[in-house]
Every structure is written in structure tokens, then in C-alpha cells.
Amino acid sequence: MSERRTVLRAAALGGVGLGLSAATPAAAATGRGPRIAILLYDGLTALDAVGPYEVLSRVPDASVFTVAKRAGQLRTDTGVLGLVADRSLRQVGHADVLLIPGAGNRGVIAAMDDAETLDWVRRIHRRTTWTTSVCTGALILGAAGLLTGVPATTYWASRTYLRDTFGAVLTEGRFVESGKIITAAGVSAGIDMALHLAAKLAGDRVAQALQLAVEYDPAPPFDTGSPDKAGPELQALALQLLEAAAR
């Protein structure tokens, strides 16, 4: 690992002074940077949380932590991957940024029906600088009563549900900012939203450098990443594949 770091420094930094400090527990303890809470719950979609984490955890002086009803490991929607919540809901009374990932039907319905989780979301939202969601995480914001009349987006297959059930104003975009609420579209759109949020927290220059740091330069082999481009047959297959992989 030390050799790899040396190679990265020698090849990329070349003596250029950036004047940035890394995010560290010490920085978090002094309160110098934003406190970013990522909500975890059983059955969440891994990339919804991990994609934004990869960006936001590198924002200078930021303190990123995971929180769930109870601290400990939770399984993601496929049942294969486990993610660990650092803290329980009762241990977190404030965050500058709240990020709520999405899930498949089982996970998101359970979270939407959980009064303790929704109460916590509403309580944390009162004092956040930014309240954000990825994919069907917007449905949890909606269930908490935070999206009525608010321009928002979510996973393509859940958009009409978000509008009809929670009164959100459906708005096109990889992410939608409305006041202090930012909602991202499905799964990978969380990375786009996280870069936008990084710019809000640390400026465009830092966010641009973070995009390079994670080499986020998408060039997919197919042009079927939105429902309009994919068409009805692939839409049905996509939902079938998601359902088949869920545990």
C-alpha cells in the first residue's frame, strides 16, 4: 500500500501544494467540517450509500458516519453485502447533511412504515444544512412528510408513486435541488448528487478534484441508462432482474 501511495504522489502531485487537509477523526472532533450522516436500514441498495460515501468522505474536514435503528451490520438488498452502522438513531441528534439511500420494495417499504425512523428523519431535517436522498430514498423523505409540493426525483419506476402518494412535484434531472432538499434519481445518480453537494460544501475546485480522484467519467457501453432510451421491454426486464436478485 505504501508503494502504491508513493506511485500516486510521484505521478500525480509532483510537488504541487494544494493547501487542503484530509478528513480525520481529529478534525471531526473539533467541529471544523460538516457532519454527514448516512442512514442505513435492512435491504438498502449498496451503491446508493457507498457511491456518495466515496465522494463525501473525501471532502476536507468532513465527518462521515453511518446510522441505523441499531448500530451494527445490515444486509443490502441482494443479501450478499453487509454494511455496518456506526451509531444508532438515539446516538445521533444532529447532522449538517443527511443522506438517505434507496432500496428495493422490501427494504424501502419497511423503512417507510417504521415510525421511529421517520420521526428521526424529521427531527434531523429540522437542523440540517442539506437533506438528501438517492433513488427510492426519496420515498422515505416523502413518508416523513418532507416532499409535499417539493420539486423532486427518484428511481424511474417509482416517480408516479412519489407524486401520487406524497405530493412531490416530479422534476427531470439526475438530481433535483429544492431549498435544502436534494433528491437524486436512481442508484448511480447518487454520485452526481454527491459531487454537486461537495461543491456546495467545499467549492467547485474541490468537487472537480474529487471527480478526478474517483475517476468518475462515465462512458457506458450501451445507451439504455434511462427509461425513455431503454423502452418498455428493457424496463420490464430491468425490474425483473432487480426483483430476482432481492433477498
C-alpha positions in Angstrom: 0.0 0.0 0.0 2.8 2.4 0.8 4.4 1.7 -2.6 1.1 2.4 -4.3 0.7 5.7 -2.4 4.2 6.7 -3.4 3.5 6.0 -7.0 0.3 8.1 -6.9 2.1 11.0 -5.3 5.1 10.8 -7.6 3.0 10.6 -10.7 0.2 13.0 -9.9 1.2 15.5 -7.3 4.7 16.4 -8.5 5.4 18.9 -5.7 2.2 20.9 -6.3 0.9 22.3 -3.0 -2.9 22.1 -2.6 -3.3 23.5 0.9 -6.1 21.0 1.8 -6.4 19.0 4.9 -7.7 15.4 4.9 -10.9 14.4 6.7 -9.8 12.9 10.0 -11.4 11.9 13.3 -9.5 14.8 15.0 -11.0 17.3 12.5 -14.4 15.9 13.2 -13.9 16.2 17.0 -13.1 19.9 16.7 -16.2 20.6 14.6 -14.3 22.2 11.8 -16.1 20.4 9.0 -19.6 19.2 8.1 -21.1 16.2 9.9 -22.6 13.9 7.3 -25.0 11.1 8.4 -25.8 8.3 6.0 -28.9 6.4 7.1 -28.7 2.6 6.7 -31.5 0.1 7.0 -32.1 -3.5 6.2 -32.4 -4.2 2.4 -30.9 -0.9 1.2 -29.1 -0.7 -2.2 -25.4 -0.7 -1.7 -24.3 1.8 -4.3 -27.0 4.3 -3.1 -24.9 4.7 0.1 -21.4 3.7 -1.0 -21.3 5.8 -4.2 -21.9 9.1 -2.3 -19.7 8.0 0.5 -16.7 7.6 -1.8 -17.1 11.3 -2.7 -18.3 12.9 0.5 -15.8 11.0 2.8 -13.0 12.9 0.9 -14.4 16.4 1.4 -11.8 18.2 3.5 -12.5 18.1 7.3 -15.9 16.3 6.8 -17.0 13.7 9.3 -19.0 11.0 7.6 -20.7 8.3 9.7 -23.4 5.7 9.2 -26.5 5.4 11.4 -29.4 2.9 11.7 -32.1 1.9 14.2 -29.4 -0.1 15.9 -25.6 0.0 15.4 -24.1 -3.0 13.7 -24.3 -4.8 10.4 -27.2 -4.7 8.0 -27.6 -6.7 4.8 -28.1 -4.9 1.5 -31.0 -5.8 -0.9 -29.2 -8.8 -2.5 -28.3 -10.3 0.9 -24.7 -10.7 -0.2 -23.1 -7.5 1.1 -23.2 -6.2 4.7 -22.7 -2.6 5.7 -22.1 -1.5 9.2 -23.9 1.3 11.0 -21.5 3.2 13.3 -24.3 4.6 15.5 -27.9 4.1 16.5 -30.6 6.6 15.8 -30.7 7.5 19.5 -27.0 8.4 19.4 -27.4 11.0 16.6 -29.2 14.2 17.4 -27.7 16.4 14.7 -26.1 16.3 11.3 -25.3 19.0 8.8 -26.0 16.7 5.9 -28.5 13.8 6.0 -28.3 11.2 3.2 -30.9 8.6 2.7 -30.2 5.8 0.3 -32.9 3.8 -1.5 -33.8 0.1 -1.6 -35.9 -2.4 -3.3 -39.6 -3.0 -2.4 -38.9 -4.9 0.8 -36.3 -2.5 2.3 -38.0 0.8 1.4 -41.5 -0.3 2.4 -40.2 -1.4 5.8 -38.4 1.9 6.3 -41.4 3.9 5.1 -43.6 2.1 7.7 -41.1 2.5 10.6 -42.3 5.3 12.8 -39.0 5.5 14.8 -37.0 6.0 11.6 -39.4 8.6 10.1 -39.5 10.5 13.4 -35.7 10.6 13.4 -35.6 11.8 9.8 -38.0 14.7 10.6 -36.1 15.6 13.7 -32.7 15.6 12.0 -34.1 17.5 9.0 -35.1 20.5 11.1 -31.4 21.4 11.7 -29.7 20.1 8.6 -28.0 22.3 6.0 -28.8 19.7 3.4 -31.2 16.8 3.4 -30.6 14.4 0.6 -31.8 11.1 -0.9 -30.7 8.7 -3.5 -33.1 6.6 -5.6 -36.1 5.4 -3.6 -34.7 7.1 -0.6 -37.0 9.9 -1.7 -39.9 7.8 -0.8 -38.7 7.8 2.8 -38.4 11.5 2.7 -42.0 11.5 1.3 -43.3 9.2 4.0 -41.7 11.6 6.6 -43.9 14.4 5.1 -40.9 16.4 3.7 -41.7 16.4 -0.1 -45.3 17.7 -0.3 -45.2 20.3 -3.0 -41.5 20.0 -3.3 -39.8 19.5 -6.7 -38.1 16.1 -6.5 -37.0 13.0 -8.3 -36.5 9.3 -7.5 -35.9 6.0 -9.3 -37.7 6.0 -12.6 -40.1 3.2 -11.8 -41.2 5.0 -8.5 -41.7 8.5 -9.8 -45.5 8.4 -10.2 -45.8 6.8 -6.8 -43.7 9.6 -5.3 -46.0 12.2 -6.9 -49.4 10.4 -6.3 -48.7 9.3 -2.7 -46.6 12.1 -1.2 -47.4 15.1 -3.4 -44.0 15.7 -4.7 -43.6 17.7 -7.9 -41.8 15.4 -10.3 -38.9 17.2 -11.9 -36.5 15.9 -14.5 -32.8 15.6 -13.8 -30.1 13.3 -12.4 -30.6 15.3 -9.2 -33.0 18.0 -8.2 -32.3 20.7 -5.6 -35.2 22.5 -3.9 -34.3 24.6 -0.9 -32.2 22.5 1.3 -33.5 19.2 -0.1 -31.6 17.4 -2.9 -33.1 14.2 -4.4 -31.1 12.1 -6.8 -32.6 9.7 -9.4 -31.7 6.0 -9.4 -28.6 4.4 -7.8 -25.7 5.8 -9.8 -27.2 9.3 -9.9 -26.2 9.5 -6.2 -22.6 10.1 -7.3 -23.7 13.0 -9.4 -25.6 14.4 -6.5 -22.6 13.9 -4.1 -20.3 15.8 -6.4 -22.9 18.6 -6.5 -23.1 18.5 -2.8 -19.3 18.5 -2.4 -19.2 21.7 -4.4 -21.8 23.2 -2.1 -19.7 22.2 1.0 -16.2 22.9 -0.3 -16.4 24.7 -3.6 -16.2 23.8 -7.3 -12.5 23.3 -7.4 -12.6 20.7 -4.6 -15.6 18.9 -6.2 -13.8 18.9 -9.6 -10.8 17.3 -8.0 -12.9 14.8 -6.2 -14.5 13.8 -9.5 -11.0 13.1 -10.8 -10.0 11.4 -7.5 -12.7 8.7 -8.0 -12.2 8.9 -11.8 -15.9 9.4 -12.4 -16.0 9.8 -16.2 -18.8 7.5 -17.3 -18.7 6.1 -20.8 -21.1 3.1 -20.7 -21.1 0.5 -23.5 -24.9 1.0 -24.0 -27.2 3.9 -24.2 -30.0 2.4 -22.1 -29.5 4.2 -18.8 -32.9 6.0 -18.7 -36.4 4.5 -19.3 -37.0 6.7 -22.3 -33.9 5.4 -24.0 -34.4 1.8 -23.0 -38.0 1.3 -24.0 -40.8 -0.9 -22.4 -39.2 -4.3 -23.0 -35.9 -3.4 -21.2 -37.8 -1.6 -18.5 -39.7 -4.8 -17.7 -36.5 -6.9 -17.8 -34.7 -4.4 -15.5 -37.4 -4.6 -12.9 -37.4 -8.4 -13.2 -33.7 -8.6 -12.7 -33.9 -6.4 -9.6 -36.7 -8.5 -8.1 -34.8 -11.7 -8.8 -31.7 -10.5 -7.1 -33.5 -9.3 -4.0 -33.4 -11.3 -0.8 
